């Protein structure tokens, strides 16, 4: 069997149908507003690998619980949004087409039936609760879902707008990247400079993600430490040792939560023990911090703010080693 595969959102639909449907439903029922804070928090949790893409998407699709007439809303939604289907696809014969999408099956099934495509493979989501019955249909999951249904079929053509579909794009005899209304050969496609620069930067970041995340958090923690020290010392004229202790307390509180969540993705349920361990390691670096401050200010006679900045470099490295090997060890 020879089949043509098409991603849906961004490929044959101009935009993201799931996002458009979310805001469509928001206009119908303001209760949907309640989950927006959860979505924002979950987005950062997903980006920091604290939750999976499926868990993140479940937060989004949980809005369906506010509706008893969702199928009627879906029909109404497509009456107003089918105009966003791209012309290049509408002009094709769809008898051998498989739409393969990460969006919920319940959202796409009617429009795919109207398009008369051969089949739809999409995320299996409960229409009443928004819960996923299987993993979100994305990336390698698309290959798995396709092979479960068509184990011996060959993919003649594959169309997508995203490199998330690389596993399927690599399997097809002919693959195409769809950018707006333009179609490019996947194997010779070269993104513009901005995209290439982004991919290059992302590649560097991804190879040492934990270290880069720590440097980001470390830089922010340093700003908290230096900023609070400067306010205490320069604005309120507090003695430098006491200013240093105050800045340490604020920096430790900030650093614990950001390191737990964003850097080391800790799932330790004993948060109190973990916090005590974290604070204990920072007490050691506080002593180091204070000792170096004394050395630079009292013995070398450097300016106290310059001393504070120099000392933070040493503290940054020491804190990473202690956090990695002692506090958030896996």
C-alpha positions in Angstrom: 0.0 0.0 0.0 1.3 3.4 -1.0 0.3 6.3 1.1 0.8 10.1 1.4 1.2 11.6 4.9 0.4 15.1 5.9 0.9 16.9 9.2 -2.2 19.1 9.9 -1.3 22.2 11.9 0.9 24.6 10.0 1.0 22.3 7.1 -2.5 22.1 5.6 -4.1 24.3 8.2 -2.8 27.9 8.5 -2.1 28.0 12.2 -2.6 25.7 15.1 -6.2 24.3 15.2 -5.9 23.3 18.9 -4.9 26.8 20.0 -7.6 28.3 17.8 -10.2 26.0 19.2 -9.1 26.8 22.8 -9.7 30.5 22.2 -12.9 29.8 20.3 -14.2 27.9 23.4 -12.9 30.7 25.7 -15.2 33.1 24.0 -18.1 30.7 24.7 -17.4 30.1 28.3 -15.3 32.4 30.5 -14.6 29.6 32.9 -11.9 28.4 30.6 -9.9 31.4 32.0 -9.4 29.4 35.2 -6.9 27.1 33.6 -4.7 29.7 31.9 -2.4 30.2 35.0 -2.0 26.4 35.1 -1.1 26.4 31.4 1.6 29.1 31.9 3.1 27.3 34.9 3.0 24.0 33.0 4.6 25.5 30.0 7.7 26.4 32.0 7.6 23.0 33.7 7.6 21.3 30.3 10.4 23.5 29.0 12.5 22.6 32.0 11.7 18.9 31.5 9.8 18.7 34.8 6.8 17.3 33.1 6.3 15.6 29.7 4.7 17.0 26.6 1.7 14.8 27.2 1.2 16.1 30.7 1.5 19.6 29.5 -1.1 19.0 26.7 -3.4 17.5 29.2 -3.5 20.7 31.2 -4.5 22.5 28.0 -7.2 20.1 26.9 -8.7 20.0 30.4 -10.8 23.0 29.3 -13.2 20.5 27.7 -14.7 19.7 31.2 -16.5 23.0 31.0 -18.7 22.0 28.0 -21.5 19.5 27.6 -22.0 20.3 23.9 -18.4 20.0 22.7 -19.2 18.2 19.5 -21.7 21.0 18.5 -18.9 23.5 19.2 -16.5 21.6 17.1 -18.9 21.7 14.2 -19.4 25.4 14.7 -15.7 26.0 15.0 -15.0 24.3 11.6 -17.8 26.3 9.9 -15.8 29.5 10.7 -12.3 28.1 10.5 -12.3 25.8 7.4 -11.2 28.8 5.4 -7.8 28.5 7.0 -7.2 25.2 5.1 -4.5 25.9 2.5 -5.4 25.9 -1.2 -2.5 23.7 -2.2 -4.1 20.9 -0.2 -7.7 21.5 -1.2 -6.7 21.1 -4.8 -5.3 17.6 -4.3 -6.9 14.2 -4.5 -7.1 12.8 -0.9 -8.0 9.2 -1.5 -4.5 7.9 -0.4 -3.9 10.6 2.2 -3.3 10.0 5.9 -3.6 13.1 8.2 -1.2 12.5 11.1 -1.4 15.1 13.8 -0.6 15.8 17.5 -4.0 17.6 17.8 -6.8 15.7 19.4 -8.7 13.1 17.3 -12.1 14.5 18.4 -11.2 17.9 17.0 -10.0 16.8 13.6 -12.2 13.8 12.7 -15.1 15.8 11.2 -13.0 18.1 9.1 -11.0 15.1 7.8 -14.2 13.3 7.0 -15.3 16.4 5.0 -12.0 16.4 3.2 -12.5 12.7 2.4 -9.1 11.7 3.4 -8.3 8.0 3.7 -7.6 8.1 7.4 -6.8 10.3 10.4 -4.1 9.4 13.0 -4.2 11.9 15.9 -3.8 12.1 19.7 -6.2 9.9 21.5 -7.8 12.3 24.0 -11.0 11.9 26.1 -13.5 14.4 24.8 -15.1 14.8 28.3 -12.0 15.1 30.5 -9.2 16.1 28.2 -7.1 13.1 29.5 -4.7 11.4 27.0 -5.3 7.7 26.6 -2.0 7.4 24.9 1.1 9.5 24.6 0.8 12.7 22.6 1.1 11.9 18.9 4.3 13.7 18.2 7.8 12.9 16.8 8.6 9.2 17.2 5.1 8.6 18.5 3.8 9.4 15.0 6.0 6.7 13.5 4.8 4.2 16.2 1.1 5.1 15.7 1.4 4.9 11.9 3.2 1.5 11.9 0.7 0.0 14.4 -2.1 0.8 11.8 -0.2 0.3 8.6 2.8 -2.1 9.3 3.7 -2.8 5.7 2.6 0.4 3.9 5.2 2.6 2.2 5.2 6.3 2.6 5.3 7.9 -0.9 5.2 11.5 0.3 5.3 13.2 3.6 4.5 16.9 4.2 5.2 18.9 7.4 6.0 22.4 8.5 8.1 21.3 11.5 11.3 19.3 12.2 9.4 17.6 15.0 8.3 15.3 12.1 11.8 14.4 11.1 11.3 10.7 12.0 8.5 10.5 9.4 10.2 12.9 6.9 13.2 10.6 6.9 11.1 7.5 6.2 9.2 8.8 3.2 10.4 8.4 -0.4 9.7 12.1 -1.0 9.5 14.6 1.8 8.5 18.2 1.8 8.7 21.2 4.2 5.7 23.5 4.0 6.4 27.1 4.9 3.2 29.2 4.6 2.0 28.5 1.1 5.5 27.5 -0.2 6.6 23.9 -0.5 10.3 22.9 -0.4 12.1 19.6 -0.9 12.9 18.5 2.6 16.3 17.0 1.7 17.6 20.2 0.0 15.7 22.7 2.2 17.9 25.3 3.9 16.2 27.6 6.4 17.0 31.3 6.5 19.9 32.7 8.5 17.8 33.4 11.6 16.5 29.8 11.7 20.0 28.4 11.1 21.5 30.6 13.8 18.8 29.5 16.2 19.3 25.8 15.4 23.1 26.3 15.9 22.6 28.0 19.2 20.0 25.4 20.3 22.4 22.6 19.4 25.1 24.0 21.6 22.6 24.6 24.5 21.1 21.1 24.1 24.4 19.3 24.3 25.1 20.7 27.8 21.6 21.7 28.9 22.0 21.2 32.6 25.2 23.3 32.7 23.7 26.1 30.6 20.6 26.1 32.8 22.8 26.4 35.8 24.7 29.3 34.3 21.4 31.1 33.6 20.1 30.5 37.1 23.5 31.2 38.6 23.6 34.6 36.8 20.2 35.5 38.1 21.1 34.3 41.6 24.3 36.4 41.4 22.2 39.4 40.4 19.9 38.8 43.4 23.0 38.5 45.7 24.9 41.5 44.3 21.7 43.6 44.0 20.6 43.0 47.6 24.1 43.5 48.9 24.4 46.8 47.0 21.1 48.0 48.4 22.0 47.0 52.0 25.6 48.3 51.8 25.3 51.4 49.6 21.7 52.6 50.2 21.2 51.7 53.9 24.9 51.7 54.9 24.7 48.4 56.7 28.1 46.9 57.7 29.4 44.7 54.9 29.4 41.5 56.8 25.7 41.8 57.7 24.9 43.0 54.2 26.6 39.9 52.9 24.5 37.6 55.2 21.3 39.3 54.1 22.2 38.9 50.4 23.1 35.3 51.0 19.7 34.5 52.6 17.8 36.0 49.7 20.1 34.4 47.1 19.7 30.9 48.7 15.9 31.1 48.7 15.9 32.1 45.1 18.6 29.5 44.1 16.9 26.6 45.8 13.6 26.8 43.9 15.2 27.6 40.6 17.8 24.9 40.8 15.3 22.3 42.0 12.8 23.0 39.2 14.8 24.4 36.3 18.3 23.0 36.5 18.3 19.5 38.2 14.6 18.7 37.7 14.5 17.2 41.2 11.6 14.8 42.0 12.6 14.3 45.6 9.4 14.2 47.6 11.2 15.0 50.8 11.6 18.7 50.1 12.4 19.7 53.6 15.4 17.4 53.8 16.5 18.5 50.4 16.2 22.2 51.4 18.2 21.6 54.5 20.9 19.8 52.5 20.9 22.7 50.0 21.1 25.3 52.7 23.9 23.4 54.4 25.9 23.4 51.2 25.3 27.1 50.9 26.5 27.7 54.4 29.8 26.3 53.4 30.0 28.7 50.4 28.8 31.5 52.7 31.9 30.9 54.9 34.0 30.9 51.7 32.2 34.0 50.5 32.8 35.9 53.7 36.4 34.7 54.0 37.2 35.9 50.5 35.4 39.2 51.1 37.6 39.7 54.2 40.7 38.9 52.2 39.9 41.2 49.4 38.6 44.1 51.5 40.7 44.1 54.7 44.0 42.7 53.4 44.1 43.6 49.7 42.0 46.7 50.2 39.7 46.3 47.1 36.4 48.1 46.9 33.7 46.0 48.6 31.4 45.9 45.6 34.2 44.9 43.3 35.2 42.2 45.8 31.7 40.9 45.9 31.6 40.5 42.1 35.0 38.7 42.0 34.0 36.4 44.9 30.7 35.4 43.1 32.7 33.7 40.3 34.3 31.3 42.8 31.0 30.8 44.6 29.2 30.0 41.3 31.5 27.2 40.5 31.6 25.8 44.0 27.8 25.9 44.3 27.4 23.9 41.1 29.7 21.2 42.2 28.0 20.8 45.6 24.5 20.9 44.1 25.4 18.4 41.4 27.2 15.9 43.7 25.5 16.4 47.0 22.0 18.0 47.0 20.4 17.0 43.8 22.3 13.9 43.1 20.3 11.3 41.1 
